[in-house]
Amino acid sequence: MRKTLVYIAILAILAFSIYYFLFNTQGNQFGDSEAGFTVRDTAAIGRLYLVANDGEGVLVERTDSGWMVNKQYRALPSTLNLLLQTLHDQAPLYPVTKNAYDNVVKNLSSDAVKIEVYGRDGKKMRVFYVGGPALNNTGTNMMMEGAHTPYVVQVTGFNGYLTPRYPHQLKDWRDRNIFNIPAEEIKSVSLKYAGKPVNSFVINRENGSYTVTGDTDITKHLSELNKRRVDVYMKYFTGINCEGYLNGLSDMDTTIKTAPLQSTIDIEGMHGQHQHVDIYWMAINRRSKNLVTSNPDVPDDYDVDRLYAVINNYKDTVMIQRFVFKKIFRKSYEFFMKDEDGPPVPKNPGLPRNVMMHKNI
């Protein structure tokens, strides 16, 4: 009986030791100088610098007004949060094997992203290099600055490699917001459809009340303003984002110059905010859904899901989704229609008598 208890105790100690070595996330059994890839206190981070071997990089800093990129742009929350979570969760699994050592070091020296992590006090916390995937794409090759051995690093429960979580290009870090003004702070909204003034409109706010002006040939046939619709519409200009930035892509300037203008949007805020957006049709392509089925609101020559837009005083060209902007692409007459029991802006509203809807906005 006594021998049995001894064996059980020994097995328990061995099991605990194996568990501690493989799964312990509170400490680093390899030593921080050689494998300190984990940053438990991400709230203490004040600055991140990510740079590739070709010199392209980004500086991400914590400020009083939020995280900023290259001291100019707001950081994209999803990219930032994923990176901070990765720093917190990642841990070294094992040193790179002797057989793989030379190739891994060579790849790290030629094709890696260098990560510098600084505290809020400006002191350096970590510097390491992120390489490509380890064997079978399970784990990521990383190496601390000044270390002798690279390690395979992984996040527990994640089956893949971590390199994509360390983007070093500005386009992957910039906040993609286009409009983010609360309704109560909007002074005016102007939406003008190119070649379709019958659908265009301007909403102004004065002394807490809205007025909607549009083509007189339309508005003279309409009833009084549906204030509820206007109130709801003005709430649509928060959290409107683009799909991505197109700056620097070859031939993009030529593409925009030759693309037909779809509409222009101007928003002015009570505190001097202003955003002007030029929206252009994107030519139909092999992925366009309307290659097979036409859409009454989109000419057959153009993509039904995406458009181009030029924003930020003509500095940035972006791609936007029609799904996101559809609620903004309203028509002047819709604000004068009655819908007390229906949705604020019906999907396919009926028209007042003697008024014809202009398709292909």
Buried (B, 14 or more C-beta within 10 A) or exposed (E): EEEEEEEEEEEEEEEEEEEEEEEEEEEBEBEEEBBBBBBEEBEBBBBBBBBBBEEEBBBBBBEEEEBBBBEEBBBBEEBBEBBBEBBBBBBBBBBBEEEBEEEBBEBBEEEBBBBBBBBEEEEEBBBBBBBBBBEEEBBBBBBBEEBEBBBBBBBEEBEBBBBEBBBBBBBBBBBBBBBBBEBEBBBBBBBBBBBBBBBBBBBBBEEEEBEBEBBEEBBEBBEEBBEEBBEBBBEBBBEBBBBEBBEEEEEEEEBBEEBEBBBBBBBBBEEEBEBBBBBBBBBBEEEBEBEEEEBEEBBEEBBBBBBBBBBEEEEBBBBBEBEBBEBBBBBBBBBBBEBEEEEBBEEEBEBBEEBEBBEBB
